[in-house]
Amino acid sequence: MNRNKPGLSMNTEIRSGLIFNTVIAVLVMVGVIVMIHSKANATGLTESGWANLKFYTVLSNIFAGVVALAQIIMYLKGRGYLKVLKLTSAAAVTLTFLVVAGFFGPLYGWIKLYKGSNLFFHLIVPLLCVIEFVFSGDDGKISLRDCVLASLSTLVYGSVYLINILINGKGVWPESNDWYGFLNWGFGMGMVIFAGIVAVNFGVACALRKLRRKRK
């Protein structure tokens, strides 16, 4: 940021922020529309239509779209940057990007996981959210506490996921309540996997915080 011309710099950042958030919101909307008209594919990581709302990927992307809309409203009202919400949404969709690229991709094949709405949810929107968070917004500092708060969404999702299995049972494929297959190695290992995912979410938030601080 050019400190000698704060007015010009702020206008430039707000303008770029409006563009990024508008694109993110529109692409999430397009992804949801494509998702509604989609059918389950062979990977087992998609369902037909609205049933996809059970997936963390879809929920995190919708959350990112809602936060983007909220940020647009804040900019238009002359308000500040929603730093914690933007960090939370960016970290969540980045987590989905990493899990798909590093875990599910080798298992099912990356091409299958970047089809239809998942092209937006697994790839395009996460990358845009990272770029927007790192390069847009004001100089508001991101604390380690903010990174902890950004991890709560994943903790809540994982808790609901496990509670649903405890109440309703694991079930049998394709009606399994363990749609990610994290309990295939037992409940104990499932808990370890979830704890690891929350830890990765926190690490992603910290990495985004560091990248944002560097660009300042």
C-alpha positions as CSV (number, residue, x, y, z in Angstrom):
1,M,0.0,0.0,0.0
2,N,1.2,3.5,-0.8
3,R,1.3,5.2,2.6
4,N,1.8,8.7,1.0
5,K,-1.5,8.6,-0.8
6,P,-3.9,6.9,1.6
7,G,-7.0,8.1,-0.2
8,L,-6.0,6.8,-3.6
9,S,-4.7,3.6,-2.1
10,M,-7.9,3.0,-0.1
11,N,-10.1,3.6,-3.1
12,T,-8.0,1.2,-5.1
13,E,-8.2,-1.5,-2.4
14,I,-11.9,-1.0,-2.0
15,R,-12.4,-1.2,-5.8
16,S,-10.4,-4.4,-6.1
17,G,-12.2,-5.8,-3.0
18,L,-15.6,-5.1,-4.6
19,I,-14.5,-6.9,-7.8
20,F,-13.2,-9.9,-6.0
21,N,-16.1,-10.3,-3.7
22,T,-18.6,-9.8,-6.5
23,V,-16.9,-12.5,-8.5
24,I,-16.8,-14.9,-5.5
25,A,-20.4,-14.3,-4.7
26,V,-21.5,-14.8,-8.4
27,L,-19.4,-18.0,-8.8
28,V,-20.7,-19.5,-5.6
29,M,-24.3,-18.8,-6.9
30,V,-23.4,-20.4,-10.2
31,G,-21.9,-23.4,-8.4
32,V,-25.1,-23.8,-6.3
33,I,-27.3,-23.6,-9.4
34,V,-25.2,-26.3,-11.2
35,M,-25.2,-28.4,-8.0
36,I,-29.0,-28.3,-7.7
37,H,-29.3,-29.8,-11.2
38,S,-26.5,-32.3,-10.7
39,K,-26.6,-36.1,-10.2
40,A,-24.4,-38.1,-7.9
41,N,-21.2,-39.2,-9.5
42,A,-19.1,-42.3,-9.2
43,T,-16.7,-40.9,-6.6
44,G,-19.4,-41.0,-3.9
45,L,-18.4,-37.4,-3.0
46,T,-21.5,-35.8,-4.5
47,E,-25.2,-36.4,-4.2
48,S,-28.1,-35.3,-6.3
49,G,-29.4,-31.8,-6.0
50,W,-29.9,-30.3,-2.5
51,A,-28.6,-33.5,-0.8
52,N,-25.1,-32.0,-1.4
53,L,-25.8,-29.5,1.4
54,K,-24.5,-32.2,3.9
55,F,-20.9,-31.8,2.5
56,Y,-18.4,-29.5,4.2
57,T,-17.2,-28.3,0.8
58,V,-20.6,-27.0,-0.3
59,L,-21.4,-25.4,3.1
60,S,-18.0,-23.7,3.3
61,N,-18.4,-22.3,-0.2
62,I,-21.9,-21.0,0.5
63,F,-20.6,-19.4,3.6
64,A,-17.8,-17.8,1.6
65,G,-20.4,-16.5,-0.8
66,V,-22.5,-15.0,2.0
67,V,-19.5,-13.4,3.6
68,A,-18.5,-11.9,0.2
69,L,-22.0,-10.4,-0.1
70,A,-21.8,-9.0,3.4
71,Q,-18.4,-7.5,2.6
72,I,-19.8,-5.9,-0.6
73,I,-22.5,-4.3,1.6
74,M,-19.9,-3.1,4.1
75,Y,-17.8,-1.5,1.4
76,L,-20.9,0.3,-0.2
77,K,-21.8,1.6,3.3
78,G,-18.2,2.9,3.8
79,R,-17.5,0.3,6.6
80,G,-14.4,-1.7,7.3
81,Y,-13.2,-5.2,6.4
82,L,-14.9,-8.3,8.0
83,K,-11.5,-9.7,8.9
84,V,-12.5,-12.7,11.1
85,L,-15.4,-13.8,8.8
86,K,-13.2,-13.4,5.7
87,L,-10.4,-15.4,7.4
88,T,-12.9,-18.1,8.5
89,S,-14.3,-18.4,5.0
90,A,-10.9,-18.3,3.2
91,A,-9.5,-20.9,5.6
92,A,-12.5,-23.2,5.3
93,V,-12.5,-23.3,1.4
94,T,-8.7,-23.6,1.4
95,L,-9.1,-26.6,3.6
96,T,-11.4,-28.2,1.1
97,F,-9.0,-27.4,-1.7
98,L,-6.1,-29.1,0.2
99,V,-8.1,-32.2,1.2
100,V,-9.3,-32.7,-2.4
101,A,-5.9,-32.0,-3.9
102,G,-3.9,-34.0,-1.4
103,F,-6.3,-36.8,-0.1
104,F,-9.3,-37.4,-2.3
105,G,-7.6,-36.6,-5.6
106,P,-5.1,-39.5,-5.4
107,L,-8.0,-41.8,-4.3
108,Y,-10.6,-40.9,-6.9
109,G,-8.8,-39.0,-9.6
110,W,-8.6,-35.2,-9.8
111,I,-10.6,-34.9,-13.0
112,K,-13.6,-36.5,-11.4
113,L,-13.4,-34.1,-8.5
114,Y,-13.2,-31.0,-10.6
115,K,-16.4,-31.6,-12.6
116,G,-19.6,-29.5,-12.5
117,S,-20.2,-27.5,-9.4
118,N,-17.0,-28.9,-7.8
119,L,-14.9,-27.0,-10.4
120,F,-16.1,-23.9,-8.6
121,F,-16.2,-25.3,-5.0
122,H,-13.0,-27.4,-5.1
123,L,-10.8,-25.1,-7.1
124,I,-11.8,-21.6,-8.4
125,V,-13.6,-20.2,-5.4
126,P,-10.9,-21.3,-2.9
127,L,-8.2,-19.7,-5.0
128,L,-10.1,-16.5,-5.4
129,C,-10.8,-16.4,-1.6
130,V,-7.2,-16.7,-0.8
131,I,-6.2,-14.0,-3.2
132,E,-8.9,-11.7,-2.0
133,F,-8.0,-12.2,1.7
134,V,-4.3,-11.7,1.2
135,F,-4.4,-8.7,-1.1
136,S,-7.7,-6.9,-0.2
137,G,-9.0,-5.2,2.9
138,D,-7.7,-2.6,5.3
139,D,-4.7,-2.8,7.7
140,G,-6.6,-4.5,10.5
141,K,-4.3,-6.9,12.2
142,I,-5.1,-10.6,12.3
143,S,-4.4,-12.2,15.7
144,L,-3.7,-15.8,16.7
145,R,-7.1,-15.6,18.5
146,D,-8.7,-14.8,15.1
147,C,-7.0,-18.0,13.7
148,V,-8.5,-20.0,16.5
149,L,-12.0,-18.5,15.8
150,A,-11.5,-19.4,12.1
151,S,-11.1,-23.0,13.1
152,L,-14.4,-23.2,15.0
153,S,-16.5,-23.8,11.9
154,T,-14.7,-27.0,11.1
155,L,-14.9,-28.1,14.7
156,V,-18.7,-27.5,14.7
157,Y,-19.1,-29.4,11.4
158,G,-17.1,-32.3,12.6
159,S,-18.9,-32.4,15.9
160,V,-22.3,-32.5,14.2
161,Y,-21.0,-35.2,11.8
162,L,-19.9,-37.4,14.7
163,I,-23.0,-36.8,16.8
164,N,-25.2,-37.7,13.8
165,I,-23.4,-41.0,13.6
166,L,-23.6,-41.7,17.3
167,I,-27.4,-41.0,17.3
168,N,-28.4,-42.6,13.9
169,G,-25.5,-45.1,13.4
170,K,-23.0,-45.3,10.7
171,G,-25.4,-46.9,8.2
172,V,-24.6,-48.9,5.1
173,W,-23.4,-47.4,1.8
174,P,-25.0,-45.6,-0.1
175,E,-27.1,-44.5,2.9
176,S,-24.1,-44.2,5.2
177,N,-23.9,-41.3,7.6
178,D,-20.2,-41.5,7.3
179,W,-20.2,-40.1,3.8
180,Y,-16.5,-39.1,4.0
181,G,-15.5,-42.6,5.2
182,F,-13.5,-41.2,8.1
183,L,-14.7,-44.0,10.4
184,N,-13.6,-46.8,8.1
185,W,-10.6,-47.4,10.4
186,G,-12.7,-47.2,13.6
187,F,-14.1,-44.5,15.8
188,G,-10.8,-43.7,17.5
189,M,-9.0,-43.2,14.2
190,G,-12.0,-41.1,13.0
191,M,-11.5,-38.8,16.0
192,V,-7.8,-38.5,15.2
193,I,-8.6,-37.7,11.6
194,F,-11.1,-35.0,12.6
195,A,-8.6,-33.5,15.1
196,G,-6.0,-33.5,12.4
197,I,-8.4,-31.7,10.0
198,V,-9.2,-29.0,12.6
199,A,-5.4,-28.6,13.2
200,V,-4.8,-28.2,9.5
201,N,-7.7,-25.6,9.4
202,F,-5.9,-23.7,12.1
203,G,-2.6,-24.0,10.3
204,V,-4.2,-22.7,7.1
205,A,-5.6,-19.7,9.0
206,C,-2.2,-19.0,10.4
207,A,-0.6,-19.3,6.9
208,L,-3.2,-16.9,5.5
209,R,-2.5,-14.5,8.4
210,K,1.3,-14.6,7.7
211,L,0.8,-14.0,3.9
212,R,-1.5,-11.1,4.6
213,R,1.0,-9.5,7.0
214,K,3.7,-9.8,4.4
215,R,1.8,-8.0,1.7
216,K,1.3,-5.1,4.2
